């Protein structure tokens, strides 16, 4: 799964926020059941199954009309969970000090996968310490990033 395209996000975000939720992010790609659009939502008091169902119903209708995704796909709406995905610079900044797993699209110094402590966000880079070495990872080049299983 990779980040959903900006075109897809531009359709999804107003629907999610219009229903009173925060769009954490969206991913699109091959999943266990085929091509999948996975949308993560959140709100201050947490997400229930009913919240996911309501957003899913509304998104299905809007995505069918907008026809942003040309192939067949499944829509999944989910809370971010304990392995919260990170999509934006602000989301990385809010998690400084936490353990993260990051996969880069192009890589840094010949490396695509990083697992370590998020020590900061500077100049649009997430700074991740891996085995005592700080890596500056451009947020725009992140293919996928998640917190590593912390309990709220």
N, C-alpha and C positions, 0 to 999 in steps of 0.2 A: 504494500500500500504506500502511496505517495500523497503528498499534499494535493488537495483538489485544486484545479485551475482557478485563477482569479475570476474567470467568467462564471464558474459554478458558485464560488463563494459570494459573488455579487448578487446572485439570485437567492441563495440560501440565507444570507445575513439579515436582510430586511424582514423575511418571514419569521425567523427565530426571534429577533428583537421585537418585532411587532406583537408577538405572543407573550412578551415579558421575560424572555430568557436571554442569557448571554451565549453567543456563539463562541465556543472555545476554539473550534477549528473543524476542518473537514478533510477527509482523505478519500482517494479514489484509486481503485486498482483491483487486482486479482486477490480474492479472499477464498476461503474454504468452499463457499457456495457459488463461486463465479465472480464476475465483475460486480463490485460493491461500492456504493457511495456511503461512507460512514461519517455521520455528523455528530459532533460532541457538543452538548449543551450543559449549561449550569445556571444556578440561581443561588442566592444567599442561603436559603434554608434547605438546599439539596434538591436532588432530582428523584422523582418517583416514576414508576412504570407508566402511570397515567400521563405524566408530562411528556414522556417519550412518544407515547401513542398520539397525543394531541399534535405535537410538532410533526410527527411522521405523516399524519393525515393531511395536514396543511401543506407540507413540503411536496408530497406526492402530487397533489393537485397543481401546484405552481410549477413544479419541474416538468410535468406533462405538457402544460401550456407553453412554457418557455422553450422546451426541447433543447436544452443546453447540452445534454449528453445524448449523442446520436445512437449509441449501442444499447442493448438490453443490459439492465443492471438491477441489483437489489439495493434498497434504501435501508440503512440501519441508523437509528437515532439512539444515542447513548449518553450516560453521564460520563465525565472524564475518568472516574474511578481512582483507585489508589496509584495506579501507574499513569497518572495524568499526562496526556500528551502536551507538548509545548510547540506552538506555532509561531508566535510573534516575539519580538524583542522585549516587549513589556511582560509577557508571560515568563520568559527566561529571567528577567530582572526580578520578578516577584518570587523566584525560587532559588535565589543565590544561597549557597550553603548546603543545598540538597544534592543527593546522588542522582546522576542522570545517565541515560544511555542515548547516544546521538549517532545517527548514520547520515553521512554527508553524500550529496549527489556526486560531486567531483572529487572530494577528498582534500586533505591537507597533508603536505609532506608525504604523499603517496599512501596515506591512510584514510579509510572511509569510516571506520567504526571507533567510537570513543566511549568509554565507560569510566566515570569518575565523579569528582565533586565539582559542581558549578561554583566557581569562585568569583565570578563577576560578569558584567556585560559592559563592553567598552567599544565605541566606534562601530556599532552594529555587529559586533562579534560577541558570541558567548565564549567566555573563557572557562575551559574545563581542565582541571588538574587530573592527570592520569599518571600514576607512578612517580609523583614528584615533579612532573613536567607540565607546564601550562600550555595549552593549545588554544589559539584564537580561531574560533570556528564561525565563519560568516553566517549569520542567521538566514540570509537569503539563499544560501546553498544547502541548508539542512533539508534532508529528504524526510527524516523522521526523528523525533526526539520525545523521550518519555522520562518522567521521574521513575526512580527505581523503588517500587513497592513500599511506600511509607504508609503508615496508618494515620488517619486524621486525628 
